[in-house]
Amino acid sequence: MKQITIEGGHILSGEIKISGAKNSAVALVPASLLSDEIITIDNIPNISDIDALNEILSYLGAKVTRNNETMTIDSSNIINKKIPENISKKLRASYYFMGALLGKYKHVEMYFPGGCSIGARPINLHLKAFALLGAKIEEKDNLFIIDAQELKGNHIYFDVPSVGATINVLLAACKAEGITILENAAKEPEIVNVATFLNNMGAKITGAGTSTIKIKGVKKLGKCFMEVIPDRIEAGTYVIAGALMGNNLTIKNVIPEHIESLTLKLKEMGCPIKIGEDYITISACSNLKPISVKTQGYPGFPTDLQQPLTTLLVTANGRSTLEENIYENRFQNVPYLNKMGADIEIDKRKIYINGPKELNGTLVKATDLRAGACLVLAGLKANGKTTITEVEHVLRGYENIIAKLTNVGAKITLEEI
């Protein structure tokens, strides 16, 4: 096990370069199986989620090579066999192998995926869509057997826009016979990245990034080169770090439009922020205003930045409100912030943050990926030393977080315990 130790109170200044998007890369890697030729993906983040996906690829017989940020995948000789629970449970995004293998072989057997415990997060929307494409689904003791004599395009409507289900339909339908129309699709930038990747292989997908996506099935997908977009959640996390402790901290390799919902809220709070074409420069401000935030699907405020933002709201002058509309169990960071000196009340899907409060370092636990990021930010701001345990969650989603923060002035270490 690993833990992070932070000596708080140090000013952050300089530049942090954002890595490739975790939520995009974890879909692109399984999607590569749909190709009959060699795939090259650049700007792949060096995080444990990618390592877990590579383990599944290798288990299936794909040839994977990594050279710094570039990954080459040759899946021409893979064997479509049951994916066991010990590797599928390592991350939630393993469910993209359902769509990819179903799309390529019309058959997949794998156990229910893992990931952070932030709510029920069922895959019923995925399974409903697979069924509408012609698949039969059998589930027993967490093992899913999904089989289709053939996949045929259909008109699919999601009750709620789901990023994972939207991407899984793209994967399953791009080789289906006929046309699939997906209504109330999620619109996140990562979906556009995946659709572009599939189109570069020869798929015929239009409308990605809107609520209606059209997929015309093709027989064959070939080789291509693709670059992962910058990680908007990593970018947002470090922008919040700058709002807490920054002195002209510059976050570069950013697509500012992807985190506009955050930067507009920071401006509302009174943060001094400069936005360039591909960078954001931000400094701390001692007189922040309280705000109200509701998480929503893109382009609304992202649920993945809700927990990191909570740390900043602790320092605002007054009572802020934060409403979580995506996951029902995403306030596990709150007891630890309160332990550090925050005054936060939980009321079902809302929290009320009473500030400003001074944070003091202590022993806390990362219960999930973004809760861990929240506590790292709290440690940067707190008086004294903060120790965060179970940080494997954090390492799943933030490439080189220790080095990136150290390079701009943080006193932060990663230790084996």
N, C-alpha and C positions, 0 to 999 in steps of 0.2 A: 504493500500500500504506500501511497505517497501523500505528502502534505505540503502546503504552501505556507511560508512564514513571511509576513510583511511588517516592516517598520514604517509606520505611518508618518504623514506630515511633510513628505518631500515633494518639492515642486517638480512638475513634469514639463520639460521643454525640449524641443527638437522635432523629429519626424518619426512617424510610425507608418510603415507601408502595409496596406491591407492585402491579405492573401485571397486565394480563390474561395468562392462561396461554398461552405459546407453543404448547405441544403440543395445546391445545384450539383456539386460533384458526386454526392451520394446517390443521385439518380442517373447521372451520365455514365457512371461505371457499370451498373447493371444493364443499362440500355445498350451498351456496346455489344452484348451478347446477340442482339438482333442482326448484327452485321455478319456477312459470310466472309469478310476480309479483315484486314488489319486496321485497327482504330488507334489514333493518337490523340490524347487529351492533354492540353497544356494548362498551366496555372493550377495544378492539383495541390490542395493544401496538405501539408504533412501532419495529419491528425490521426488519432486511433480509429475513428470511424472508417477511414479509407483503408487502414490495415485490416479491419474486420471484413470489409467487402472483398479485398484481395484474397483473404483466406477462403471465402466462398468461391471466388473465381478459380482459384487453384484447385480446390476440392472438385470442381466440375471439370477440370482439365484444361482450362484456358492458360495460355502462356502470357504472363504479365512481366513487363520490365519497367523499372522506374529509374529515371535519371534526373535528379533534382526535382523540378516541378512538372516534369513531363512523364506521362504514363503511356505505354504502348500495350495494347491488348489484342491478342490473336485467339479468337474463340472458334476457329474453324474445325477443331477436333474435340469439342467439349462433349461430355456424356451427360445427358439429362437424367440425373438420378436424384433421389430424395435428399433434400438439404436437412441435415440433422439439427436438433434443437440447440446443441452446444455451440453452434456457430451462428444460427439464425437469431438467437436471443441477444447477441452482443449489441445490436443496434436496431432501432425501429425501421430504418430505411432498407433493411433486408427484404421488406415486402415488395420492393421494386423487382426482385427476381420473379415474383409471381407474374407480373405483367409481361416481363421480357421473355420468360420461358414459355408462358402460355402463347404469346404472340408468335414465337419461333417454332415451337414443337406441338402446340395445342394440348400440352399436358405439363403439369407441374405438381410436385409434392414437396411441401416444406412445412415446418412448424411455425407457429405464430411468432411474429417478430418481438424483439425486446425494446430497449430504449429507456428514457427517463420516465419516472413515475410521476406524471403531472396531470393525470386524469384518466378517464376510461379509454379514450382514443380508440374506439372500435374500428374495424375495417369493413363494416357492413356496406358502406358506399362502394368500396372497391369490389366486393363480392357481388353486389347487386348489378354493377356495371358488367362484370365478367359474365354473369348469367344472361343479361340482355344481349350480349354478343354471341351467345350460344353455348356457353360452358355449363357443365354440371359440377356442383360443388359438394364435396363430402368432408365433414369435419368430425374428427374423433380424437379426444385427448390432446387437443391443441395441434393436431396434424391436419393440414388442409390438403385435400386431393382435388385438383381442379382439372377437368378434362373436357375436351370438345372434339367432336368428329370434324367440325369445321367452324371457323369463326366468321360471322356475317355482320356487317355494319348495321347499326341501329340508331334510333334517336334516344339519347340518354339524358335524363334531367336529374341533377343533384339537388336534394332537399336543402343542403347547405354547401357552399363552395369549399371544397377540400383540395389542398395542394397535392397531398399524396394520392388521392383517388383520381384527380385530374391527370397527373403524370402516369399513373398505372393504366388509365384508359388509352393514353397516347401510345404506350408501349404495346398493349395488347391489340389495339385496333389498326396500327399502321400496316400490318400484314393481313388484316381481315379482308374478306371479299366484300366489295361494295363500299358504301359511304357511311361513316359514323358522324353524327352531329351531337356534340356535347353541350348541353345548356346549363347555365348557372355554374360555369367552370370557374375555378380560382384564377386569379390574374397576376400572381406574383412574378417578378422578373426571372426567378429560377425556372418557371414553366416555359417562358420564352426561350431561355437558354437550351432547355431540353428539346423543345420543338425545332429549334434551329439546327441542333445536332442531328436529329432524326432526318430533317430535310436535307442536310448536307450528305447523309448516307443514301438519299434517294426517296425518302418518304414524301408524301404530299399532304402537308398540314397547313391550314390557314386559320387565322383568327386567334392564335396564341397571344395572351395578354389582354384579351377581351373575355366577356362572359359566354361567348358562343364560339366553339372551336369545331372546325370541319376536318375530318380525316378521310382521305380517299385511299383505300388499301392498295398496296403494291405487292408484287411477288418477291422482290429481291432488294436487299439493302447492302450497299458496298462499303468501301473504305472511305474514311474522311479524317480531317484534322479539325479539332475543336478547342476553343479556349474557354475555361471556366470564368464566369463574370466575377468581379470583386464581391467579397462577402459584406453585404449591407448590414448584417447583424454585428459582425466584428467591428465594422466601421462605426456603427452607432455606439457600441460599447466604449470604444476609445474616445469618441467625441464626448460622451458623458464623463469619462475620466478627465478630459480637458476642462469640462465645466466645473469639476470638483477641485482639481489641483493644477490646472494648466497655466502656463505662462507662454503664450503664443505656441501652443502645441499644434502641430500640423499633421493631419491624417491624410495621407496621399494614396493614390490608386483607388479613388472612390468615384462612384457614379452618384453625384449629389441628389439627383432626382429620386433615387431609390430610398433615401432616408429623409425625404422632405417632411414627412409627418413628424419626425423627431426634431429636425432643425427649426421648424415653425414653432413647436412647443418650447424649445430652448430660447428662441427669440422672445416669446411671450413671457418667459420667466425673467428676461433681462440679461441673458448671457451675451457677452461680446463675441460675435462669431462672424467669420469671413468665409464666404463660399466661392471657390474658384471653379474652373472647368472640371478638374479631376482631383480637387483637394478641399479640405475644410480646416481652417485655423481657428482655434478657440482658446480662451483664457478663463480662469476662474473669476467669479464675481461674488462679493460678500453680501449682496443685498438682493437675493433672488425672490421673485414673487411666487406664491402658490398657484397651482393650476389644477384643472380637472382633465383626466385622460380616460378614454375608452378604447380598449383594444378591438381591432377589426381586421378583416382580411385586407390585403393590399388593394388600393393605396392608403388604407387607414393605418392607424398606429399598430405596429406589429407586436403580437403577444411575446415574441422573443426578446423585445427590449423593455417589456413591462417591469421585470424584476430588476435589471440594471438601473432603470430610471428611478425606481423607488429609493435607492441610496441618495440620489441627488435631491429628491423631494424632501428627505429628512432635513436638509440644510436650508430649505426655503422658509421665508418669514410668514408663517400662517398655516392654514389647514388645506392640504391638497387632497383630492379624491382620485382614486384610480379604480376603474371598473374593468374586470377581466371577463371578456365575452367569448373566449375561444376554449380555454381549458378550465375545468372546475377545481383543479387541485394545484394551482400555481402560486400559492402564497406561502409555500414551505420555507421561504427565506425570511419571512416576517419575524418569527420567534427569535431568530438569531440576530436580526437587526435590533430588535428590542433588547436583547441581551447586551448589545453593544452600546445601548443608551438611547435608541430611537423610541418614539411614542407613536405606535401604529396600532390602529384598531381594525379588526377583521369583521366584516358584516356580509356573510355569504359571498357573493361575487364582487364585493367592493372592499377596498381598504381606505381608511382615513389616516393621513400622515400629518401629525401635528409638529410643526417646526417653528424656529430652528432648534435642533438638538445637537449636542456635541457627542461624537462617537468615541468610544474607548476600546482599545484592542483587547481581545480575549480569545478563548478557544471556541470555534464555530465549525459547522459541518456543511459541506456542499451536498444538498439533497438531490440536485439535478444540475444540468449544464448551466442554465441561465441563472439559477439561484447561486451557483458557484461564482459566476461572473459578478453578480450583485455583491457578494461578500468580498471578492477581490477589490472592487471599487471602494467598499466600506473600509477595508484595511488600508488602502492608500490614503484615505481621509482621516482615519482614526488616530487618536493619541496612543502612543506606545506600540506594542507588538500584537499583531493578530495572527493566529494560527488557524488554518483552514484544513480540515481533514476530508477524506474521500474526494480528493481533487481529480481523480480519474475522470469524473464527469466533465470537468473543465477542459481537460486535455483532449476530450472527444471533439471539441468544437473550436478551439482557439490555437492556431499554429504558433509555436514559439512564443507563447504569451510571456514567459519569464524574461527571455532575451529582449523582446520588444519593449517591455516596460522598463527593464534595467537600462536600456540604451537611452531612454529619455529622462532618467533620474530617479526611478523608483528603487527602493531597497527591498527586493523581493527574491526569495530563494525557493527552490523545489527540493524536497528531501525525501528519501526513502525511510519508512518507519516499520 
